Each structure stands twice: as C-alpha cells, then as structure tokens.
C-alpha cells in the first residue's frame, strides 16, 4: 500500500474532503491532491498530515504499525511495555530518511511545547 493509498483510505474512512484535510494539516489542497494521487511521494508535513487524518504517524509514513495485530486503517494501538514501544519506534525511525527523522523530531518538539 503506497502513501497515496494510505492517505485515501483515511480520507474515505473519516469522510473528509481534500480541502478539509488540507485545512486540518495546514497545507494546501494542491499538496493533498499531489499526495493522494501519487504525484508526490513524500512530504515534510507528514506529522501534520497524520494528525489531520487521525492515524499513527508510523503507519502513514511507512505502512507499518507500532504494534502487532492492528488493522491497516490506522488504529491507535501501542504495546503496553515501554521497552517494546521504544524498540518499535526505533525500528520505524531507522527506515526513514534523515530528513524525515528530523521532521518527525521537530514536529514532536513543537507539539510537546505547544508551539504547533
């Protein structure tokens, strides 16, 4: 399943329009169109997009969940063991480019301190 497929699945699951997703994520409707059509394969706004689409960042970025046995619709399951969560996050981050890792870290910091 491609990034475009995952975006479209969440748009349809939430019953949103591209305009609504764009407004939620703070990006242009044109960028949502490019991503959902597959014309754009990456975005530096993946954190905002995951929030707008109400899904796990890891699933949206890579198609993989942090936990096992979770549907592809992007549920919010997390392993209960802190060590297992940390290892799962480390595995997912290792699959991302350094640029995407930086964007995720910045997004988390901005959200943590209420600067987003």
N, C-alpha and C positions, 0 to 999 in steps of 0.2 A: 504494500500500500504506500503510495507516494505522499509527499507533503500535501499536494493538491487534493488527493483523495481524503486525507485526514481532515483537512480544513472543510471540505464539502460535507463530509459526514457530520461534523459538529454543527455546521451551519444548518443543515437539514434537521438534525436532532433537536436543536434549540428553536427551530422555526424562525430564524433570523434572515434578514436581507444582508447583502454585501454592505449597504450603507450603514446598517445598524452595527455590523461587526467593525467597520472602519471607525465609527464614532466611539465605540467601546474601547478600541485599541489605540485610538489617537493617531491613526494613519489614514491615508487617502483611500477612497473607494477604488481608485485605479490600482493601487497596490494590492488590495484584497482580490480584485479581479485577476491580476497577474499571477498571484499565488494560487488562487483557486482553479485557474485554468492551466496551471503548469508552466506558464511562460516565464515565471520567476521561480527558481528552485530554492532560494534562500532569502532570509530576511534578518536584518539586525533588530527587528521588533518582535522576535519570537516570544519573549516573555510577555509582552503586552497582548499579543495575539492569543496566547494560551489562556490568559486571564479573561479576555473577551469571549473566548469560546468555551470557557468553564471546563477546561481539561488539564490534565497533567502536562507540564512543560516537556517532560521526557518523552511522553507519547507523541506529542505534536512534533517535536524535533526529530525523533528517531523512529517512531512507530513502536517503541518498546515501553512497557510499563515498569515502574519501580518494583512492583510486587508480582507474584505469580497468580494465575487464575483470575485475571481481571479482563473484562470484555474490552474489545477494541474501541468502544465508544468513549473511553477516557474517564473511567470512574476514579474516585479519589482514594483508592486503597494504598496503604503503606504498611510494610511489615512492622510488627509491634516491637521487635528487638532493635534497639538503637544501632548496634553493630551491623546488623543486616541492612538497615536503611542506609547507613554510611557506605557500605560496600556497594550497594546497588547504585547509589548516586555516583560513586567513583567510577564504576564501570561505564555508566552512561556518559559521564563527562569525558572520559578517555576516548569515546567515539566521536566527539565533536571537535571541530577545528579550534585552534587557539582563539581566533576571533569570536566564535560563538561562545566559547567558555568565558571570555571577557565580558561579552554582552549579558550573559546569564548572571555573572557575579555582580556586575553593575546594577542590573535590574533588582537583584535581591537586596543589595545595599540600599538602593533608593526606596524600595518598599519597606524595608526594616525601619528606616528612619523617617518614613512618611514624607519623603521628598518627591515621590512619584505623582 
